[in-house]
Amino acid sequence: MRDSALTAAPIEPAPAWWETAACVFVLFMLTGALIGPIFAPTQEETPILRLAWLPVYAMTAGLLIWRIDRLWRAWPAMVAIGLLVLWAYASKWWSLFPEVTSRRAIALAISCGFALYLGAAFRGPHLPRLLMRTGLIMAVGSLIMVFAFPAYGVHQADNAGLWRGLWYEKNQMGAVMVIVATASAACLASPDRRRLIPALALVLASALVLATQSKTSLLCLVLGVGVIAGFWTMRQGGAAFAVFAVWAAVAAAGAGFLIWDSHSVEILEVLGKDPSLTGRTEIWEALMTRVSERPWTGWGYGAFWERDSVPADWIRVETGWLVPNAHHGWIDVLVQLGWPGALLVGGMAAFAVVTTVLRSGKAGVLEGWWALGFLAAFLMLSLSESILMAHQGLPWVLFLAVVTRAVLPDFVPVSLAPDPRGVYRSRPRIVPSSAHVVRRPVPVRSARARAPGGAHAGGQARRA
């Protein structure tokens, strides 16, 4: 009954088709699909790639101007994101490579602008639908690359035989497909009756995650889809079942933490992972030493992992291999922007989680609890991949879109008819303000005079 009522209630209309098409293109570019492996196979910035992003910047500017009437309502998110971008840009004054920091901070600002637009324009279920449809296109494209062009779609040297689809590495495809699967699950859990395409996208995205054999992506997939399935089940089961499910989840989480704390090595071995998480723990220990040298400023946004970076060379010497990034989002923010940057990002994440949980009974139902599922997968992925503060990255853009949606008021259904008050009212025939109207005082009879048997009646009786 509740779902049918939500379905019957009118929701905010989706953006126009040309807005949706522009967003599909920008989202495709933010994933780094296809264009990077073809034009920059060594994963270095090239003039061709910089030119390819100019249409994205132009589209972002146009979309922001078109939706300026909605953006001002999200001013708290604009302030928080603006502070983060300003801190990233200010780090050029102490950066290892000031030019690199300036260029990437500008790209970060444009990506943040698109995130603000995305969160303000695609309200309710429209954002997960957009992600589901865009992801379905990329999933089909990945299958084409794997079977028609295996030299691009399948790893040839490292991780030989594993699928990478339209991207450089299997982990990139795994992360994107987790986002697609989470959005598809949200479309299935929402009151929308269209089920075929979301179900197809969920199955296809999950299969591609399995094809990457990425344990991190698989864990994020289970967590993101599991959160959505859990909230959907609690709503279907009623209040008593919801209370039981919450307590069971808390107990399971506590038990899981205790088991991990005492048997983490055995668990990793069962999962086929070495205790160092493929050398990640060694990277983290070495990086924290660099963080302690500049705890409040960092080494400059986007500059630490440059090829000529001396501190990065120290990390590579200590670990014994060419480390491309921290493989940990929070440590990467620390090493680039210090504790101020990490605290800003952490505050935004905490606000987004708390607000989204509090709105899970209203806005969450309409969107199929997509924001909660995405945040769960995003925060888990940030502990293994450097996705925070990415100047051109889909997970970071979607995170900021969730923050933007969190500060906006709950959606109010659009009225089917205008306000009936005043529909049958007619204008006065004589305008009181006309110069030809002679205004006379209107006699007002007192209540005593109007009352039966009052003073007026008594006077007439005396005259009689």
Helices and strands as residue ranges (DSSP letters): H 2-8, H 17-30, H 35-39, H 47-52, H 54-66, H 68-71, G 72-74, H 75-90, G 91-93, H 98-121, H 126-148, H 150-153, H 170-189, H 196-212, H 215-237, H 239-270, H 280-293, H 310-319, H 329-358, H 363-366, H 370-382, H 394-407, H 447-450, H 455-463
